[in-house]
Amino acid sequence: MTESPTRAMTATEWALLLILSLFWGGSFFFVGVAVKQLPPLTIVALRVSIAAAILLLSAPLTGLAMPRSRAAWSALMRLALVNNVAPFCLIVWGQTHLASGLAAILNATTPLFTVFAAHALTRDERLTPQRLAGALCGLVGVAAMIGPQAIAEGFGSNIAAELAILAAAASYAIGSIYGRRFRAMGLAPIAVTAGQVTAASFVLAPLALVVDRPWSLPAPGLDAVAAVVALASISTALAYILYFRILAGAGATNVVLVTLLAPVSSIMLGAIFLDERLATRHFIGLSLIALGLAFIDGRLFRWRHAAARGAG
């Protein structure tokens, strides 16, 4: 694997991570709306195809320069398989059986998978007790926000769907580590994003045509169409530009923290736009997630040690 230094994220990267959590937190909602009227493969194929079209058509405005070498496209295809094709299909299929909230908490296991995968596959993102403690603390916070009743009602049933979401989380973890190599290849974040979803559309569009035969399905309602467009434009095209921007600078272990923040953003958006009231467990969960992020980022502990040395 191509190496890149792991470090604490800058204030700008934290801001981008929070925006990314809003975009990806909304993806569970958009999928939840669309999956009631469209089959999973069609949703995923439309997601990557529309995202690719948006990015390619906006190239004159964004300065997008698509890669030309066979090596770059080969790498992008591999990235698309582990970072788009596999996890998107698994999550959307899983959400045909699971509630969006439960899917979000299962997907929030990505940092745990990444911590272990990065330890095995890289030299500069090694497993430390502090990182492991942070990931576990964040997961407990997510569980607290969802609530024990929702977990008790969801887990145990639909085991295959639950395992599918967990497999998607593991796939995302591998994709985040593999994606680090593109900075060394000289590809800008927007080029990696466009290349990834374009490659994924070459795989998924024909597959959806053969399996789902979408022309034979009932016409979806306006809400499903709007959900798919939002999923493609906001939660895919824009989200992955931010994702690869953070990944290039802060590393795989840091960028997957977004999966801990995404359930938070879902709850906050519900409170703001749907007048949903926050319970005590939500604030407890927020506190635990913040503590987990502090452990993984390490900045507060370095400040504490520096202050202690200064005082001594």
N, C-alpha and C positions, 0 to 999 in steps of 0.2 A: 504494500500500500504506500502511496505517496504520503509523506509526512508533512504536517503543518503544526506549528506550536500551539499548545493549549494554554490559554490564559484567561484571566477574568475578563468578562465582557465590558466594553465601554458603555457609557450612558446612552450613546446613540444606538448601539446594538441592543441594549435592553429595551429601548423605545420601539425599535423595529420588531423585537420579539413579542412585545405586547400587542402591537398591531397585527402581527402574524397570528397570534392566539385568537384575536377577534375573527379573522378571516377563516381560520380552520375550525374554530368553535362553531361558527355558523354552518360549516359544511354538514355537520350531523343533522342540523335542522333541515337544511335543503334536501338532503338525502331522504330524511323522514317524510317530507312532503311528496317528493317525486316517486318514491318506491311504492306508494299506494296506487299509482296508475301506470307505471312503466316497469318492465323487467330489469333486473340488475345489470346485465351486459349492455343493454341499450343505454341505460343511464351512464355507465362508465365510458362507453364509446363516445357518447355525446359530450361528456365532460372533457375528455382529452382532445377531441376533434375541434370543438368550439374554442377551447383554450388555444390550441395551435393556430387556428384561423385568426383569432384576435391578435396574437403575438406577431404572426407573419404579416398581416395587413397593416399593422401599426409600425412596421419596421422603418418607414421613412421618418416617422416622428421620434422613434426611440433610438435610432441608430443601430438597430439590430443587424449584426453581420453573422450569418449562419456559417458554421464550420464547413470546410470543404474536404478535409482529409478522410480517408477510409478509416484510419485509426480512431479519429474523433467520433465518427458515427457508430463505429463498433462499440466504443465505450458508452455512448449515449443510449444505444439499444439495450445494453446490459443494465444501465441505470434505470431505464424505463421499465424493464421487467420487474426489478426489485422495489422500485420506488413509486411506480404507478400501477402497472398491470396487476400484479399480485395483490398489493394491499387494497387498491380501490375495489377490485372484484370481491375480495373477502369481506370488506367492511359493508359494502352495499348489500351483498347477500346476507350477511349477518343481521343487518337492520331490517330484513324482511321478517325476522323472528324476534328481534330484541328491540326494546325501547332505546331511543337516542341517548338517554342519560347513561344507561348501562353500557352501551357501545362506547361512550366517551370514557368511562372509567376503565374499561378493559383496554382501550387504546392508550390510556395514560401509563401503561406498563412499558411503553417504549424506552424511557430513560433507563429502566433496569436492564432491558435487553442491550441497550447501547453501551452502558457501563461495562458489561461483561464482554460484549463483542469487541469494543475498542481495546480492552485489555488484551484480548487474544490476537487481534489483527493489526494493532499499531504499536509503535514504540514510545509515543509521546502522550497517550491518553490512558495511562495505566490506572488500574483499579486501586483506590485508596480507601481506608475506612471512612474518611470524611465524605467522599463521593457516594459510597454505598449508603451511609447513614442519611445523606440528603435525599437520595432517590427513594428510600423506604419511607422517610418522613413525608415526602411529597405525596406518595401513594396513599398513605394513611389520611392525609388531608383531603385528597380527592374522594376517598371512601366516606369520610365524615360529611362532605358536602352533599354527596348523593343520598346518604342516609342509610342506616342499617336495614330499615324496612324494605327499601327498594332493592338492596343487594340480596336480602333473604328471599324476596319474592322472585328475583330474576335468576340468581345462580341456582344450579341444580336442574333447571329445565332448559331445554334447547342447548344441550351441551355442545353439539356440533357448531352452532352459531357462535357460542362463546369462544370455542377453540379457534374459530375462523378469525375473530377479532384479535385474539392473542397472536395468531400467526401473522396477521397484518402488522401488528406492532413490531414483531421480530423482523419482518421484512423491511419496515421503515428504518429500523436500527442499522441493518446491513447497508441500506441505501445511503444513509447519512454518512457512513464511514467511506463507502465507495465514492461518494460524490466529492470528497475532498480532493481527489486527483485533478479535477478540472481546472483548478486555479493554476497548477503547474503546467497544464496544457495551454494556458493563455486564453481560455474561454471566459467571457464575461458572464455574470449571473443570468442576464436575460437570454444569452445564447444557449446556456445550459438548459434553462427553463424551456425555451422554444424547441430545442433539439429533443429534449426528453419527452415532451407531450406529443411532438410530431411522430417520434418513433413509436410511442405507445399507441397512437391512433392507427398506425400501419398494422399493428397487431390486433387491436380491439374492434375496429370498424368492420373488417371482413368477418370476424368471429361473431359479432352481434347480428350481422346480416344473415349468416347461415343458421345460427341457433335461434334467435328471437323472431326473425322475419318481421321486422317492425312495421312494414307496410300492411301486414294483416291484423295489426292490433287496433283497438278502438282509439280514436283521436284523444290525446290527453287534454285535460282542462288547462285553463290559463294559469292556474296556480302551479301546476306541475311544470309547465313550460317556463314560467318565471323562475322556479326553483332550480331547474337545470341550467338556465342561462347564468343565474347568480353563482351556482356551483362552479361553472366553467370559468367565468370571468373573475370573480372575486376570490373564491376559495381554491382556485387552481392557477390561473395565469398570474394574477397579482401576488398571490401567496407564495408561489415558488420563486418569484424574483426576489422577494424578501428572504426566503429560506436560504437560497444559495448565496445571497449577500452576507448573511450572518455566518453561514457555514464556512465560507472562504476565510473569514477573519477569526472567528471564535472557536471553530472546531465542532466535531460531531456531538460530543457529550453536552456542550452548551446549547446547540441549536435544538436538540430534541426536548429541552425543557418546555418547549411550546406545548407538548402534549399534556403536561401538568397544568398549564395555564388555560388551555382550551375549555375544559369544563367550567372553570371559573368564569370565563367570558360568557359562556352560554347562560349561566345563572344570572350574571349581571345584566345581560341583554334582556332576559326575561323580566327582570325587575323593572328595568327602565321602560321598555316598550310594551310589555304585556301586563304591567301592573301586578306582577307576582311578588309576594312579600318574602323577604329573606328571613329564614329561621336562625336560631342560635347556632345550629350545626354548620351553617354556611360560614359564619364568622370564625368558628373554630377551625373549619377546613382552610379558610383563607390564611389564618395564622400559621397552621402547620405547613402549608405549601410555601409560604414566605420563608419559614425556617429551613425547609428543604432546599429551596433555591439558594439561601445564604450558605448552606453547607457545601453545595456543589460549586457555587461561584467562588467561595473562599475569601472574598474580599473583606468581609467584616472580621474574620478571624485574623487576617494579616494585619488589619488596622489595630486590633486588640493586642496582638503580639508586639507590634511596633510601639504602641503606647506603653506597654508594660516595660519594654526595654528602655524607653525614654525616661520612664519614672524611676527605673532602677539606676 
